[in-house]
Amino acid sequence: MSKSLTLIAASAVFILLVIFVNFQRLSAPPVSAVAEIACSPFDLSGRFDTTGNVAIYNNKNVSVPDSVLALNESDPNVLGLASEERWIEVDLSDQTLTAWEGNTVYLQTLISSGLQFTKTPVGEFHIWIKLRSTRMEGGEGAYYYNLPNVPYVMFFENDEIPGWRGFGLHGTYWHNDFGTPHSHGCVNLPTEMAGKLYDWTSPLVPEGKWQIRATEDNPGTRIVIHE
């Protein structure tokens, strides 16, 4: 009888340890300094999802606001091809973004960059694709997110950070805490500011189109990210 009780107790302890380890694995953030995959897009069509009215962020349901839904009902608004003098500076220490045209500031805004364990990478990048809208889904456990109709997405890349890793600038409706890191590696912007950048940056989005990839004739705007 004693051996049976000992075996039962040992089995119970083992089961509890397995539950504890799996709970830690699901609830803890990733250990990499820069996220392997940042803001994973659901698709690259750029089109609005008419069924995507509810998002999941921080284990809570978040309604997609009417202002975002209205933005995606119209055709893209194009201001014209950005010149080579146009570039974007992201300061991670100050949590700010500044859009420059030569020595003149076009706009400046607070941002939310990557969290401690999913940091936004530093370096010089170029926009490789622009999407008017996309669903982003990723993370796990308490860090799982599912965000339909993320507006004004501008993914960037360089030789060390390829485009498939999903780093970009985009509008944000699921929080309003700009000036504080929040993301899985992307640069969160107030939606109004993201819209202005989307129109101002290259590659130029043709009228009636919802996405565009950078080409030699239609290159992407330069982005410099630093601490």
N, C-alpha and C positions, 0 to 999 in steps of 0.2 A: 504493500500500500504506500509506503514511504517513497519507494522509487517511482511509483505512478504519479504521486503528487509532485515530486521533483521534476519529472518529465513534463507535466502539465504546466508547472510554473515557468520552466525554461522556455517552453513553446510560447507561452503568453508574453514573456519578455522579448523573445525574438520577433513576434508579430508587432509588438509596440515599437520596437526599434525600426522595423521596416516602414511602418506608418510614419514615424518621426522623420526618417531620412527622406522619404518621398515628399513629405510636407515641406521640408526644408528646400528640396530641389525645386519644387513648384513655386514656392513663395519667394525664394531668393533671386536677386538680379543676376544677370550674367557676369562673369568675372573678367571679361576682356575690357581693356581700357577704352577701345573704340569698338562699337557694335559691329559684328560681322555683317549683319543685315540690319538696316535702319528702318525706314518707313516703307515697308514692302507694298508696292502697288498691286491691286487686284487685277488690273488690266491697263493697257497703254492706249486704249482707244480715245480717252479724254472725254467720253460721253457721260452725260448725266444719267444716274440710275433712279428711275421713277419710283422704285420700291424701297429705296434707301432712306428712310425717314428717322431711324433710330440707330444710334451708335452705342458702343460699349467702351468705356474708358474708366480705369481705376475701379473695376468691378461694379460700375454703375451704368444704367441706361441713360443716354443723353439724347435728347431730341435734336434733330438737325433743324436749325432755325429757318424761319420763312425767308429771311434775308439771303441765306445761302441758296435756298431753293429758287428764289427769284433770279439770282445772279446767273444761274445755270440754264434758265429758260430762254435767254436771248442769245443771239450770235455773238461770237467774240468781237470785242472792240479793239481795233488796232490803231495805235498812234503813229506807226511808221518804224522803219528799220533803225535799230539802235546803232549809233556810230561807234567807231573803235575807241573813242574817248570815254565811252560809258563803261563803268565797272562798279562792282559792288564790294563793299568792305564789311565783314562781319567781325565784330570785336566780342570774343567770348567772355573776357573779363568784365566788360561793362554791360554785356548782354544787349548790344545795340547793333543795328544794321544801318549803314549809310550808303546811299546810291549816289555815285559821283558822275558828273559830266565835265571832264577836265578838272578844274579846280573849284567847280561850282557844285554845291549839294543839291541834288534833285529832291531827295527825301531822306528822312532819318526816323527810325522807329525802334522801340524796344522789341526784343525777341525773347524766345525761350529755346535754348539750345539743348543738347543732350545731357542727360543725367550723369552722375559720377561714373557709373559702370557701363554707360552707353554714350560715350562722349562724341560730340561732333568733331570730325577730323579737321586738322589745321593744314594750310597749304594754299596753293593756287589752283583753281579749278575753272572749268568752263561749263556752261549749261549745255547738255546734250539732247534733252527733250523737254518740251513743255506740254502739259496736259491741262485742259480747262477743268477737268474733274476726274477723280478716281477714288476707288475704295482702297483703303490701306488696312492691312490685317497682319498681326504678328504677336510676338511676345508669348508668354505662357504664365499660367497660374495667376497671381495677383497682378502681373504685368501684361496680361493679355489685352489687346485692343482690336476693335473692329470698327472702322470709321468710314462710312459711306460718304460719297460726294465731297471728299476733301477738295477745296477749290484752289484754283490758280497754282498748280504744281510746276516747279522748275527744278528738275533733277540735274545734278552736276557730277562731274567726274574729272579724274586726271590719270596719269600713267600708273599711279600707285593705288588709287581708289577707283575701281571700275564702276561703270554705271549700274551693273546688276546689284550692287550692294545697297542701292536705294536711298542715297543721301540727297537731300534737296531742300529748297525753300517752298513753303506753301502756306495758304491761309489756314486759320484755326478757329473752330467754333466750339470745341469741347472744353476749353478753359479760357480764362481772361487774365491769367497771372503772368503777364509778360514782364520781363526783367528778371525772371527766375527760371533756371533750367527745368525742363519738364519732359523732354522728348526722348525717343529711342535713338537719336542721332541726327534727325532732321532739324532744320531751323524753322520753328513755329513763328508765324507772323500774324498780326491782326489782319483779318480778311480784307479790309479796305486797302491796307498797305500792300498786301500780296497782289491784289488786283491791279494796282498802279504799276507795280514792278512787272507783272505779267505783260502788260501793254507796252512797257518801256524797254524791256530787254529783248534781245534776239536769242534764238532765231525768230524771225517774223512769222506770225501765224496768219496764213491766208484767210481772207474773208470766207465765212461759212465753215471753217475747219475747227476741229476741237483738239487737235494735237499737231505738233510739228517736231521733227528731228533736225538737229543742226547738220549742216553740210558745209562744204568748202565755200559755196556761194552764199550761204545763209548761216554764218557761224554763230556759236553761242557766246553770250556775254561772259566776260571774265569775272570770277568771284575770288576774293582773297579773304581767307579766314585765319585769324590769329588770336592768341591769348591776350 
